[in-house]
Amino acid sequence: MGTRVWDLATYIALHTNEPITESEHSRLVETARAEMVPVAELAETLVEGYEGWTEADMVPAGEDDEQLVTDKAWNRLLAEKKRELPRLVQEGVLAGKRRGRGLLINNASFYDWLGEPVPVCPDWGTGYDVLPDHEAEQVERLKRERRRALEALSRSPTSPILELLEEKLGRRATERQERWDEAMAALRESLRDGVPRCWQEVRAVETLLEELAEEFNGEDPLLPPVREVLDKTRRDLADLHLLLDFVDAEAELPEPDEERVDFLRQRWLREDT
């Protein structure tokens, strides 16, 4: 049962849209266009949308002839895009500003340059179904139904192991549910605290690496295997952040403060000397 509940929650999050009115959607787009985004994040967006991979960049991924981009090719293109974006800011093609020794780029200028709308996504879904403002009541009804589904899924026990223990030890279902709820609550709180903290650490490291890359004429200061680990960690944290919403444990992913980044700068300088 646990696997089916999780599969259902994942399906709703990754294959359905959330209803929204036109005016509410417009406000979200306006906010998104004003955002300033780190170079590393936009570089990854460019790589994810890249369509020029060659056969040499691909490896088989399974028995159905599916092909995946190699980590080496992915990281090579990612490093190129991290050099290209600051150059476009210097040329005035993109709007950007410094944050410490790092660089932020305006979201609107980036997507206007791509010729694409600035994406806005709900916490639980792949996108929005935009309905006219005069259908606001219908939108609210659909939203309530989605919230009820999320609440029902988040309350559902999701461990088949606990079911086996119940049969073996003869524990009552209510006791199992209470224990499971307590365990899930503790896990949610732990992840809600830990994911933002780890995200800040990763982003602080990425900010420092962007600064160092500028000193190396845009070359990535990390060896490819280390870069692969860092990029995978960042993607895993982003996935965890999305999944936290499924269990009613929303958490922000804040950017690191200047003090945190400066600590890494000073440590780098001490080790470099």
N, C-alpha and C positions, 0 to 999 in steps of 0.2 A: 504493500500500500504506500509506503513511504516514497519509493521510487516514482510511482504514478503521480503522487501529489506534487513532487518536485518537477516532474516532466510537465505537468499542467501549468504550474507557475512559470516555468521557463518558456513554454509555448506562448502564453499570454504576453509575457514581457518582450519576447523577441519576434513575434509574428502578428501582433495586433496593434491597432492604433487607438489613441485616446480621443474622445470627442472634445471639441473646443469651439467657442464662438469666434467669429471673424475679428471682433474688436480685441478680445483677449489674446488671440494669436498675434495680432499686430503689435500689441504691447510687448509680448515675448520676443518678437523679431527685433523690435527697436532696442530692447535691452541687450540682446545678443550682438547686434551690430556695434554697439558701443564698447563691448568688452575688449580688453587688451590681453593678448594671449602669448605665452612664451614661444620662442622660436622652435624649441624641440617639439612642442605639441603640433604646431602647424606643419613642420617638416614631416612628421609622422602621417598627417592627413594627406600630404602630397604623395607619399610612398604608397599608402593604402589605395589611393586612386590611380596609381600608375598603371598603364596598359602596354608599356613597351618592353616587357620582359622577353628575353630570348630563350631558346632551348637550353643554352648553357646555364641560365639562371634557375632552371627548374629541376625538381627531382620528383620521382613517383611518390604518391602519397597513399596508395592502396591498390586493391585488386580491380577497381573500376576505371583504371587509367587516369585517375585524377592526378593533377600536377600541382605541386606547391613550390613557392619561391624559396630558394636556399637562404639560410641565415646570412651567408657571406654576401650574396647579392643584395639582400634587403638592407643590411648594415652599410654596404657601399653606397647605395642610392640615398639612404638616410643621411649619411655624412655629407653627400653632395648638396642635398636640399638645405641642410643646416648652414652651409656656406653661401648658398644662393640667396636665401631670404634676407640676411643682413645686407647683402650687396644691393638687393632691390630697394631696401629702405634707404640706403645711402644715395641711390640714384633717384629717389623721390617717387618711385613706382608704388611703394607701400608706405603707409603711415606707421611710425613706430616711436617708441620712447625708451630711454634707458631706465633700468631699475637696478641701482648699484652698478655693477659692471656687466649685468645681463641686458637683454633686449626684449621688449614686448612689442607685438605688432597688433594694430587695430584689426579686429575681426572683419569689419565691413570692407576695409580696403583690400584685405586678403581675398575674400570671396568675390568681390567685384572684379578683382584681377583675374580670378579663375573663370568669371562669367557664370557663377552659380549663386543661388540664394543662400543666405546665412542659415545653417541648419538649426532648428530648435527641436528638442526631443523631450518627451515626458519622462518622469521617473520610472514609469511602468508601462512600457510600450515602445514600439519602433518609431512612431511618429504621431501626427495628429490628423484626425478627420475634421476639417474646418467646416462648420455649419454657419448659416446666416444668423445674425443677431436675433432675428425674430423667432428663431427656434431655440432660444436660450433655455426654456423650460425642458425641452427634449434633451438638450445637452446635459443639464443638471441631473436628469433622471438616469441617463446613461452613465454618468460619472458615479452616481450613487451605486448603481449595479456593479460597476467595476470595483468600487471600494469594498462592497460586501463580499465580492469574490476574493479579493486580496485578504480581507480579514478572516474569511473561512479557511483559506489555504494556510495562512500564518498560524492558525490555531490547531491545524491538523498534525497529529503525531507523524513523524517521518522516519522512524527507525524500525526496520524489521527485526533488528537484534533485540529490541525491547519486547517485541511481541513474542519472540521465542523464549526469552527469559520469563515472561509472564506465564506461559504454558508450563514451563519446567518447574517453576517455583510456586505456582498456584496463586500468584498475586492477583488481586482484584484489578479490573480495568481502571477503576477510578484512581487507585494508588499509582498505577503505571502512568496515567495521564498527568497526575500531579507532579510526579518525579520528572517526567519528560518536560513539562512546562517550566519547572524550576531550572532544569539543565539548559533548555533553550533560552530562557531569559538571561542566564549567566553568560552563555555564549554570545548572545546578541550584544550585551553590554560590553563584553571584552572586545568584540570586533568593532563596535561603534567607537570605542576609545582607541583601539590599536591601529585601525586602517588609516584614519586621518594623520596619526602621528608618524606612521611609516611613510605615508605619502609625502608629508613635509620633508622628511629626511631624503627621500629619493629626489624630490624637486630641488632641494638645496644642493645636492650633488650635481644634478643636471645643470643648474644655474652656474655653478663654479666651472664645470666642464665647458660650457659655452664660452665663458670668459677666457679660459685657457686655450680653447680652439682659436680664438682671435689672435692670441699671441703666437700660435703656430701656423699662421697664415691659413686658417680655416681647417687644418688637419685635426681629426679626432685624436685627443691625447690618450684614449683608451685602446688597448689591444682588442681585436675583434671578439675573442671569447668573453672578455670582461664586459664589453659593450653589450653583447648578447644577453648576459645575465641581468645587467641593469635595465635594458629595454623590456625584457620578459617580466621583471619584477614590477615595473611600472604598469604593464598591461594587466598583470594579475591583480594588482591593487585596484585598477579601474574596474575590472570585472567583479571583484569582491564588493566594491561600492555599489554597483548595480544590483547585485544579488541581495545586499543588505536591505534594500527597499522592499524586496519580496516578503521579508519577515518583519516588516514594520520596525526597522532599525535604521532610519534615515541618518546619514552622516555627511557632513560637508568635507570637501577635499581642499583645504586651504593651501595657499601658496606659502612658502617659508618666509619668515620675517628676515629683515636685513641682519639682525644679530646672529641668527643661525647660519646664514651664508657667510658672514664675516668670520665666524668661528672656523669654518672650513678653510677660508682663505688664509687665515693666520697659521693654521695647522699645515697647510700646503707650503707656505713660505718657510716654516721652521724645518720641514723635512727636505725642502729643496736646497736649503743652505747647509 
